[in-house]
Amino acid sequence: MIGILWMFLLLPCTALAQQEASAVAPPPEGLIHTVVEGDTLWDLSAKHLGSPWKWAVIWERNRFVTNPHYIYPGIRIVIFPPPPTEVSLGETTPPPASAPVAPVATVHPSVPAAPKAAAPAPPVAKVNYLVLAPEDQVRAGEFLPEEPKGIGRIWGGREMKISFAENDVVYLRLEKEIPAGQLLGVYRVRGPVKVSGIRSHSGYVKHLVGILQVGRVDREGQLNARVRKSFEDLTRDDLISEEIPGYSPVRIVPGAEGLEAMVLAGRDENEEIAAGNFIYLDRGSSAGVAVGNVFRVVAVTGVAKGIPSIPGKRVQSEVAWAAVVRVSGDYSSAYVFRSWESFDAGVPALRGIPER
C-alpha cells in the first residue's frame, strides 16, 4: 500500500491532484430559481456551478423533473438546498412553589488539576483525483458492440454550409416530437471497428461532438435548432440523441492487480495513441472494473538480441497509464494521463499499480 501511494506522489500534477477530504468548502445555501422560457439545467449549471456539464448535480436535487434536458417555465428549481431548520425547545418550566427544595451542598475549595495535554490531531486523509476538465471528460465516448441508433440527423442549415459550428441555425429531421427548448446531443459514430490482438472484437466508437437546442417549426414546416456547443464541426452524418453526458470527479482507485484487458481503439482515428487520448478496453463492470481503476498499457518496445529465452525476441514494456472514466457491462473508457511511448490498438493492458 505504501508503494502505491509513493508512486502516485511522483505523478505529474497535470495527471492527478490530491485533495484533503476535510478542506472542501461548503456550497452556498438556499438558492431557488424560477424557470423562464429557454432555461435549461445545462445553463443553470454553467451559471451557478461553474460548468454546464455538472447539470446532473442540480437534477439530483430536483428529481420531480422527468426530463433533465427540458424544464417548464414557472417551476421552481433548487440550485442549492436551504439550510437545515433549527428547532427551539423553549424555556424550561420552573418547578411549582410547593416542590421541596433540594439541600445545598457545601463545596470546599481544592487545588485545580494540571491541564491535560491536548491529543494530537488525527492525520488528514488525502485522496487522488484525475485532473481532467469537465468538457474534456464528457467527450470520453464509448465502445459499442452494435451500431448506435439516435432520433434523427441534421439535414441542412439556414446558411449554405457543409458543416456547422456554434450559434449556427440548423434544420433537423427527427423521428419523434421534441418540445422547443430541449437540448439534444450530437454524436460522431465510427465503425465497424475491427480489432485483432489477444482477443478479436468488432464494434462502433461513439463520442459527443456538440449540443443543440431545439427551436420551433417555422412557416415552411421546418424544425430548426441552434448549435449551443460544438467541439468539432457538425455534419449531416452525425447522430442526434436525447442523451447528454454529465460530469463527476474521478477518484483514483487503482483496483486489484492482474486483470488483463485489451485496447480496442482510441477515440479518434489516428493510429498512434498517447497521453491526452481516450481509449476503450474490452473489460467492464461484469469483470469488476470500476470508474477510477488504473490500467497499465503494455506494448512491444524492442527486440532482444542474444537472449534466446525471450520468445520471438520481442521485448514488451509498460508504455502508458490510463484511468477509467466510464464503465458499461462489457467495456470501459479510459483517459491516458501518462505515456512514455505511443501505442496501437490491440495491445494488452493490466489493471493496478504494483508496489515498487
C-alpha positions in Angstrom: 0.0 0.0 0.0 2.9 2.4 0.8 4.4 1.7 -2.5 1.2 2.6 -4.3 0.8 5.9 -2.6 4.5 6.6 -3.2 4.0 6.1 -6.9 1.1 8.4 -7.1 3.0 11.1 -5.3 5.5 11.0 -8.1 3.0 11.6 -10.8 3.0 15.0 -12.5 0.4 17.5 -11.3 -1.3 17.5 -14.7 -2.3 13.9 -14.2 -3.5 13.6 -10.6 -4.4 16.0 -7.8 -4.5 15.4 -4.1 -7.5 16.8 -2.2 -7.9 16.9 1.6 -11.3 15.5 2.4 -11.9 18.0 5.2 -10.8 21.0 3.3 -13.8 21.2 0.8 -15.6 24.4 1.2 -19.4 24.1 1.8 -21.6 25.2 -1.1 -23.9 28.2 -0.8 -27.3 27.5 0.7 -30.9 28.4 -0.2 -30.8 29.3 -3.8 -34.0 28.6 -5.7 -34.6 29.6 -9.4 -37.9 30.1 -11.1 -37.7 28.8 -14.7 -38.3 31.1 -17.6 -38.7 30.2 -21.2 -35.3 29.0 -22.7 -33.8 27.9 -19.3 -32.1 24.5 -19.1 -30.3 22.7 -16.3 -27.3 22.9 -18.6 -27.3 26.7 -18.5 -28.1 26.9 -14.8 -25.2 24.6 -14.0 -22.9 26.8 -16.1 -24.0 29.9 -14.2 -24.1 28.6 -10.6 -21.7 25.5 -10.6 -19.1 26.8 -13.0 -19.6 24.2 -15.7 -22.6 23.2 -17.8 -21.6 19.6 -17.6 -22.4 19.4 -13.8 -26.2 19.6 -14.7 -26.8 16.2 -13.1 -25.9 17.7 -9.7 -28.9 20.1 -10.0 -31.1 17.3 -11.4 -30.3 15.2 -8.4 -31.8 17.9 -6.2 -35.0 18.2 -8.3 -36.0 14.6 -9.2 -39.5 15.7 -9.9 -38.2 16.9 -13.2 -38.7 13.9 -15.5 -36.7 15.2 -18.5 -33.4 16.9 -17.3 -32.9 18.4 -20.7 -36.2 20.2 -20.8 -37.7 22.2 -17.9 -41.1 24.0 -17.9 -41.4 27.8 -17.4 -42.8 28.6 -14.0 -41.5 25.7 -12.0 -39.0 26.3 -9.1 -35.6 24.6 -9.3 -33.5 24.1 -6.2 -29.9 25.2 -7.2 -28.6 24.9 -3.6 -30.7 23.4 -0.8 -31.8 25.7 2.0 -30.0 25.4 5.4 -31.5 23.0 7.9 -34.3 24.3 10.1 -33.3 24.9 13.7 -35.9 23.7 16.2 -36.1 25.6 19.5 -37.1 23.5 22.6 -38.2 26.6 24.5 -37.5 27.6 28.1 -37.6 25.0 30.9 -40.7 25.3 33.1 -39.8 26.2 36.7 -40.9 23.8 39.4 -44.1 24.6 41.4 -43.7 26.6 44.6 -44.8 23.7 46.7 -42.0 21.4 45.4 -39.4 20.5 48.1 -36.1 22.4 47.8 -33.0 20.2 47.5 -30.4 20.8 50.1 -27.4 23.0 49.1 -24.2 21.0 49.0 -21.1 22.6 50.6 -18.3 23.0 48.2 -14.8 23.0 49.6 -12.0 24.8 47.6 -9.5 22.4 46.0 -6.3 22.8 44.1 -7.1 22.7 40.3 -5.8 19.8 38.4 -3.0 20.3 35.9 -4.4 20.7 32.4 -4.1 17.6 30.2 -2.0 17.7 27.1 -4.2 18.0 24.0 -4.5 14.8 22.0 -2.7 15.0 18.7 -5.0 15.7 15.7 -5.6 12.7 13.5 -3.9 12.8 10.1 -6.0 14.3 7.3 -6.8 11.7 4.6 -5.7 12.7 1.1 -7.4 11.4 -2.0 -6.1 11.3 -5.5 -8.4 12.6 -8.3 -7.9 12.6 -12.1 -7.3 16.1 -13.3 -9.4 16.5 -16.4 -11.6 19.4 -17.4 -15.4 18.6 -17.3 -15.8 19.4 -21.0 -13.0 17.1 -21.9 -14.2 14.2 -19.7 -17.8 14.2 -21.1 -16.2 13.6 -24.6 -14.7 10.3 -23.5 -17.1 8.3 -25.6 -17.7 4.6 -25.6 -17.3 1.4 -27.5 -20.5 -0.4 -28.5 -20.9 -3.9 -30.0 -23.9 -2.8 -32.1 -24.3 0.3 -34.3 -26.0 3.0 -32.1 -29.4 4.4 -33.0 -30.4 8.0 -32.5 -33.6 10.0 -33.1 -32.5 11.8 -36.3 -29.9 13.9 -38.1 -29.2 17.4 -39.3 -30.4 17.8 -42.9 -29.4 21.4 -43.6 -28.8 24.8 -42.3 -30.0 28.4 -42.6 -26.8 29.1 -44.4 -25.4 27.0 -47.2 -22.7 25.1 -45.4 -21.1 21.7 -45.4 -20.6 21.6 -41.7 -21.9 23.7 -38.7 -20.5 25.3 -35.6 -21.6 27.2 -32.5 -24.6 29.6 -33.0 -25.4 28.3 -36.4 -29.1 27.5 -37.0 -29.7 24.1 -38.5 -32.7 22.1 -39.6 -33.5 18.7 -38.1 -35.2 15.6 -39.3 -36.3 13.8 -36.2 -38.2 10.5 -35.6 -40.1 11.8 -32.6 -41.6 15.1 -31.4 -39.3 17.2 -29.2 -40.5 20.3 -27.4 -39.0 23.7 -28.2 -36.2 24.5 -25.8 -35.0 20.9 -25.2 -31.3 20.2 -25.5 -30.1 17.3 -27.7 -26.6 15.7 -28.1 -24.8 15.3 -31.4 -22.6 12.3 -31.7 -19.9 11.1 -34.1 -20.0 7.3 -34.8 -17.1 5.4 -36.3 -17.2 1.8 -37.4 -17.5 -1.0 -37.6 -14.0 -1.1 -36.0 -12.4 -4.5 -36.1 -9.6 -5.2 -33.7 -7.2 -8.2 -33.6 -5.0 -8.9 -30.6 -5.2 -11.2 -27.6 -8.9 -11.3 -28.5 -10.9 -10.2 -31.6 -13.6 -7.6 -31.4 -15.8 -5.7 -33.8 -17.9 -2.7 -32.8 -18.5 1.1 -33.0 -16.9 4.1 -31.4 -19.3 6.9 -30.4 -18.4 10.3 -28.8 -20.0 13.7 -28.3 -19.3 16.4 -30.8 -22.0 19.0 -30.0 -25.1 20.2 -28.3 -28.3 21.6 -30.0 -31.2 23.5 -28.5 -34.4 22.8 -30.4 -36.4 25.8 -31.7 -39.8 25.9 -33.3 -41.3 24.8 -36.6 -41.1 27.7 -39.0 -43.7 28.8 -41.5 -42.2 26.4 -44.1 -42.7 23.5 -41.7 -39.1 23.0 -40.9 -37.9 22.3 -37.4 -34.9 24.3 -36.5 -32.3 24.2 -33.8 -29.4 26.4 -32.7 -25.9 24.9 -32.1 -25.2 25.7 -28.5 -21.8 23.9 -28.3 -19.5 22.3 -30.9 -16.3 20.5 -30.1 -15.9 19.7 -33.8 -17.7 20.8 -36.9 -21.1 19.1 -37.0 -22.1 17.3 -40.2 -25.2 15.7 -41.7 -23.7 12.2 -41.0 -23.6 12.8 -37.2 -26.2 11.2 -35.0 -28.7 13.1 -32.8 -29.6 11.7 -29.5 -31.6 12.7 -26.3 -28.6 11.5 -24.3 -26.2 14.2 -22.9 -23.3 13.1 -20.7 -22.7 14.7 -17.3 -19.5 15.2 -15.3 -18.5 13.8 -12.0 -15.0 13.8 -10.5 -13.0 10.6 -10.9 -11.4 9.4 -7.7 -8.4 7.2 -8.4 -8.8 3.7 -7.0 -6.2 1.5 -8.9 -8.1 -1.7 -8.4 -6.9 -5.3 -7.7 -3.8 -6.0 -9.7 -3.7 -8.5 -12.5 -6.9 -8.2 -14.5 -6.0 -8.2 -18.2 -7.8 -6.2 -20.8 -7.2 -5.3 -24.4 -7.1 -1.8 -26.0 -9.9 -1.9 -28.6 -9.4 1.6 -30.1 -8.7 5.2 -29.5 -11.5 7.7 -29.6 -10.0 9.4 -32.7 -9.0 7.8 -35.9 -5.3 8.4 -35.5 -3.4 5.1 -35.3 -0.8 6.2 -32.7 -2.3 6.7 -29.2 -0.5 8.7 -26.5 -1.2 10.8 -23.4 -4.3 13.0 -23.8 -6.2 10.4 -25.8 -9.2 8.3 -24.7 -9.0 4.5 -25.2 -11.6 1.7 -25.0 -11.0 -1.6 -23.1 -12.7 -4.9 -23.5 -13.4 -5.3 -19.8 -16.3 -3.6 -17.9 -18.4 -3.9 -14.8 -19.1 -7.6 -15.4 -15.3 -8.2 -14.9 -15.2 -6.0 -11.8 -13.9 -2.8 -13.5 -14.9 0.4 -11.8 -14.5 4.1 -12.5 -11.1 5.2 -11.2 -9.3 2.0 -11.9 -5.9 2.4 -13.5 -4.6 0.2 -16.4 -1.0 -0.1 -17.5 -0.7 -0.4 -21.2 1.9 -2.8 -22.5 3.4 -2.8 -26.0 6.4 -4.1 -27.9 9.3 -1.7 -27.3 12.2 -3.5 -28.9 13.9 -6.7 -30.0 16.0 -8.8 -27.7 19.4 -9.6 -29.0 21.4 -12.5 -27.7 18.7 -13.6 -25.2 17.3 -16.9 -26.5 14.9 -17.3 -23.5 12.6 -14.5 -24.8 10.1 -16.0 -27.3 10.4 -14.3 -30.6 13.0 -11.9 -29.2 10.2 -9.3 -28.8 10.5 -7.1 -25.6 7.3 -5.8 -24.1 7.2 -2.9 -21.6 4.8 -0.5 -20.0 4.2 2.4 -22.3 1.2 4.3 -20.7 -1.1 4.6 -17.8 -4.9 5.2 -18.2 -7.6 5.9 -15.7 -11.1 4.6 -16.3 -13.7 7.3 -16.5 -16.8 5.4 -17.8 -17.9 1.8 -17.5 -20.6 -0.4 -19.1 -21.2 -4.1 -18.7 -18.5 -5.4 -21.0 -16.4 -2.3 -21.9 -14.8 0.7 -20.3 -13.5 4.1 -21.5 -10.2 5.3 -20.0 -8.1 8.5 -20.2 -4.4 8.1 -21.0 -2.9 10.5 -18.4 0.7 9.4 -18.8 2.7 7.8 -21.6 6.3 7.1 -22.4 5.7 5.9 -26.0 2.8 5.8 -28.3 0.9 2.6 -29.0 -1.7 1.0 -31.3 -5.0 -0.8 -30.7 -4.8 -4.5 -30.0 -2.2 -4.3 -27.2 -2.8 -5.6 -23.7 -3.4 -3.5 -20.5 -3.1 -4.7 -16.9 -5.1 -3.3 -14.1 -3.5 -2.0 -10.9 -0.2 -0.4 -9.9 2.3 -2.8 -8.3 4.3 -1.9 -5.3 7.8 -0.9 -6.3 
